[in-house]
Amino acid sequence: MTVKLPDNHVRLPLGLVALYWLRLYLPLAAVDLPQAPGNRRGA
């Protein structure tokens, strides 16, 4: 999935990064954690 490049660089597909981000973010959204103190979904 990664392509090794010279000088310690790695090329990652953007879709792979997006999938990992969603995998980490969705459980936090499901728990309904507030984004800031006193702020719950715009209320």
Backbone hydrogen bonds in HBPLUS format (Angstrom, degrees):
<---DONOR---> <-ACCEPTOR-->    atom                        ^
c    i                          cat <-CA-CA->   ^        H-A-AA   ^      H-
h    n   atom  resd res      DA  || num        DHA   H-A  angle D-A-AA Bond
n    s   type  num  typ     dist DA aas  dist angle  dist       angle   num
A0003-VAL N   A0011-ARG O   3.26 MM   8  5.24 153.8  2.33 139.2 146.6     1
A0011-ARG N   A0003-VAL O   3.16 MM   8  5.24 163.4  2.18 144.3 149.5     2
A0005-LEU N   A0009-HIS O   3.14 MM   4  5.19 160.7  2.18 152.3 146.3     3
A0016-LEU N   A0013-PRO O   3.09 MM   3  5.37 126.4  2.39 103.0 115.9     4
A0017-VAL N   A0013-PRO O   3.27 MM   4  6.71 154.0  2.35 148.9 155.8     5
A0018-ALA N   A0014-LEU O   2.94 MM   4  6.21 156.7  2.00 149.8 156.4     6
A0019-LEU N   A0015-GLY O   2.97 MM   4  6.19 155.5  2.03 146.2 152.2     7
A0020-TYR N   A0016-LEU O   3.13 MM   4  6.37 158.8  2.17 147.3 152.2     8
A0021-TRP N   A0017-VAL O   2.95 MM   4  6.18 156.3  2.01 148.0 155.1     9
A0022-LEU N   A0018-ALA O   2.93 MM   4  6.17 163.8  1.96 152.8 156.5    10
A0023-ARG N   A0019-LEU O   2.94 MM   4  6.10 154.8  2.00 143.6 151.1    11
A0024-LEU N   A0020-TYR O   3.08 MM   4  6.32 141.5  2.23 143.0 152.0    12
A0024-LEU N   A0021-TRP O   3.18 MM   3  5.25 127.7  2.46  96.4 109.5    13
A0025-TYR N   A0021-TRP O   2.85 MM   4  6.00 150.4  1.94 150.2 159.6    14
A0026-LEU N   A0022-LEU O   2.95 MM   4  5.71 174.4  1.96 150.6 152.5    15
A0028-LEU N   A0025-TYR O   3.02 MM   3  5.38 122.3  2.36 108.7 123.3    16
A0029-ALA N   A0025-TYR O   3.06 MM   4  6.38 153.4  2.13 154.3 162.7    17
A0030-ALA N   A0026-LEU O   2.93 MM   4  6.10 149.4  2.03 150.4 159.0    18
A0031-VAL N   A0027-PRO O   3.27 MM   4  6.42 137.9  2.46 137.8 146.4    19
A0032-ASP N   A0029-ALA O   3.17 MM   3  5.20 147.8  2.28  99.3 108.9    20
A0039-ASN N   A0036-ALA O   3.00 MM   3  5.29 155.3  2.06 139.8 135.8    21
A0043-ALA N   A0040-ARG O   3.14 MM   3  5.61 166.1  2.16 117.6 121.7    22
